């Protein structure tokens, strides 16, 4: 399945709970904002990535949902690209 992961950089204040839950998919940048990684890498070096479409199996989907749910201000949104459904929040 394909998921669109979006971090609202205006809301994010760097709690880093998403990084703790899923360090291979999130990191904090120099502005203390969460960025979305693809398989642990920044595909576009030097540019903040606040939105990314990723391929996910069921395990990766659950990990991404746990990371999003861990955010104290719900700054992370997850959408199923194939169905158009908003999975979180």
Residue frames relative to the residue before (quaternion, step in Angstrom):
aa qw qx qy qz dx dy dz
X 1.0000 0.0000 0.0000 0.0000 0.00 0.00 0.00
X 0.3238 -0.7187 0.5770 0.2139 3.54 -1.25 0.44
X 0.1188 -0.7825 0.6105 0.0277 3.51 -0.98 1.00
X 0.2226 -0.7182 0.6365 0.1717 3.54 -1.15 0.67
X 0.1296 -0.7823 0.6089 0.0213 3.54 -0.70 1.19
X 0.0197 -0.8080 0.5877 -0.0366 3.57 -0.75 1.07
X 0.1526 -0.7520 0.6355 0.0855 3.56 -0.99 0.92
X 0.3018 -0.7290 0.5863 0.1835 3.57 -0.79 1.03
X 0.2684 -0.8140 0.4967 0.1369 3.57 -0.13 1.31
X 0.5842 0.5641 -0.3811 0.4419 3.61 1.19 -0.34
X 0.7060 0.4385 -0.2554 0.4940 3.59 1.13 -0.66
X 0.6191 0.5894 -0.3486 0.3846 3.57 0.96 -0.87
X 0.0630 -0.8072 0.5866 0.0205 3.56 -0.90 0.97
X 0.6327 -0.6122 0.3131 0.3562 3.55 1.21 0.48
X 0.2251 0.7868 -0.5434 0.1873 3.60 1.01 0.68
X 0.2602 -0.8291 0.4505 0.2047 3.58 1.27 -0.56
X 0.3378 0.7382 -0.5209 0.2637 3.61 1.11 0.39
X 0.6173 0.5390 -0.3447 0.4578 3.60 1.06 -0.68
X 0.6355 0.5216 -0.3173 0.4726 3.58 1.07 -0.76
X 0.6399 0.5251 -0.3177 0.4625 3.58 1.02 -0.79
X 0.7020 0.4608 -0.2613 0.4760 3.59 0.93 -0.92
X 0.8250 0.0509 0.0296 0.5621 3.59 0.91 -0.91
X 0.0605 -0.8496 0.5234 0.0225 3.61 0.43 1.18
X 0.6308 0.5266 -0.3538 0.4469 3.61 1.15 -0.31
X 0.7563 0.3545 -0.2070 0.5094 3.59 1.27 -0.17
X 0.7698 0.2287 -0.1530 0.5759 3.60 1.25 -0.20
X 0.0644 0.7525 -0.6553 0.0083 3.53 -1.26 0.52
X 0.4335 -0.6466 0.5460 0.3098 3.55 -1.29 0.27
X 0.3148 -0.7462 0.5544 0.1917 3.56 -0.99 0.83
X 0.7558 -0.3983 0.2711 0.4434 3.58 -1.30 -0.09
X 0.6586 0.4722 -0.3049 0.5003 3.59 1.27 -0.31
X 0.4593 -0.7003 0.4147 0.3559 3.57 1.36 0.16
X 0.4780 0.6212 -0.4487 0.4292 3.56 1.09 0.86
X 0.4868 -0.6557 0.4898 0.3053 3.58 -1.06 0.73
X 0.1237 -0.7595 0.6358 0.0595 3.52 -1.10 0.85
X 0.4025 -0.6921 0.5460 0.2469 3.54 -1.21 0.58
X 0.1813 -0.7824 0.5912 0.0741 3.55 -0.82 1.07
X 0.2980 -0.7112 0.5941 0.2292 3.54 -1.26 0.29
X 0.8290 -0.1370 0.0346 0.5411 3.55 -0.46 1.27
X 0.7406 -0.4457 0.2181 0.4532 3.55 0.94 0.94
X 0.7031 0.4401 -0.2655 0.4914 3.58 1.25 0.05
X 0.3776 -0.6565 0.6027 0.2513 3.50 -1.30 0.55
X 0.3311 -0.7832 0.4930 0.1843 3.56 -0.34 1.24
X 0.7548 0.2415 -0.1415 0.5933 3.59 1.08 -0.72
X 0.2636 -0.8180 0.4924 0.1375 3.57 0.09 1.29
X 0.8225 0.2702 -0.2048 0.4567 3.53 -1.02 0.89
X 0.6944 0.4087 -0.2770 0.5235 3.59 1.21 -0.23
X 0.4467 -0.6828 0.4911 0.3052 3.61 -0.80 0.88
X 0.1808 -0.7767 0.5987 0.0752 3.55 -0.93 0.96
X 0.0344 -0.8253 0.5629 -0.0295 3.55 -0.23 1.30
X 0.7674 0.1890 -0.1473 0.5947 3.58 1.27 0.04
X 0.1022 0.7863 -0.6003 0.1043 3.55 -0.98 0.89
X 0.2804 -0.7037 0.6222 0.1978 3.53 -1.20 0.62
X 0.0316 -0.8141 0.5792 -0.0284 3.55 -0.77 1.07
X 0.4441 -0.6184 0.5726 0.3041 3.53 -1.31 0.46
X 0.0270 0.8216 -0.5669 0.0541 3.58 -0.83 0.94
X 0.2862 -0.6839 0.6354 0.2160 3.51 -1.15 0.72
X 0.7463 -0.4040 0.2629 0.4591 3.60 -1.26 0.02
X 0.6493 0.5219 -0.3234 0.4488 3.62 0.97 -0.80
X 0.6691 0.4818 -0.3023 0.4783 3.59 0.93 -0.87
X 0.6097 0.5483 -0.3448 0.4569 3.58 1.04 -0.77
X 0.6764 0.4879 -0.2974 0.4647 3.60 0.87 -0.92
X 0.6293 0.5275 -0.3310 0.4649 3.60 1.03 -0.76
X 0.6623 0.4990 -0.3024 0.4700 3.58 0.95 -0.88
X 0.6440 0.5107 -0.3198 0.4714 3.59 1.01 -0.78
X 0.6420 0.5106 -0.3277 0.4688 3.61 0.97 -0.79
X 0.6419 0.5158 -0.3234 0.4662 3.58 0.99 -0.82
X 0.6623 0.4988 -0.3073 0.4671 3.60 0.91 -0.89
X 0.6823 0.4917 -0.2852 0.4597 3.58 0.92 -0.89
X 0.6194 0.5541 -0.3462 0.4352 3.59 1.17 -0.47
X 0.5438 0.6268 -0.4005 0.3885 3.60 1.20 -0.41
X 0.4184 -0.7506 0.4503 0.2424 3.61 -0.59 1.08
X 0.7764 0.3013 -0.1870 0.5210 3.62 1.15 -0.33
X 0.4531 -0.7252 0.4183 0.3062 3.57 1.30 0.38
X 0.2240 0.8012 -0.5173 0.2006 3.56 0.87 1.00
X 0.6779 0.4559 -0.2796 0.5044 3.60 1.29 -0.20
X 0.0920 -0.7793 0.6192 0.0292 3.55 -0.88 1.02
X 0.1223 -0.7809 0.6104 0.0516 3.54 -1.12 0.75
X 0.0748 -0.7918 0.6061 -0.0118 3.53 -0.91 1.07
X 0.3487 -0.6735 0.6047 0.2430 3.56 -1.16 0.68
X 0.3745 -0.7634 0.4841 0.2064 3.59 -0.42 1.23
X 0.6806 0.5274 -0.2975 0.4125 3.56 0.94 -0.89
X 0.7641 0.3335 -0.1872 0.5195 3.60 1.00 -0.79
X 0.4178 -0.7047 0.4663 0.3336 3.58 1.21 -0.49
X 0.4856 0.6909 -0.4083 0.3466 3.57 1.33 0.01
X 0.3380 -0.6868 0.6021 0.2270 3.54 -1.09 0.78
X 0.2609 -0.8063 0.5182 0.1153 3.55 -0.56 1.21
X 0.7848 -0.0830 0.0693 0.6102 3.58 1.14 -0.65
X 0.6007 -0.2404 -0.7615 0.0376 1.66 -1.92 1.56
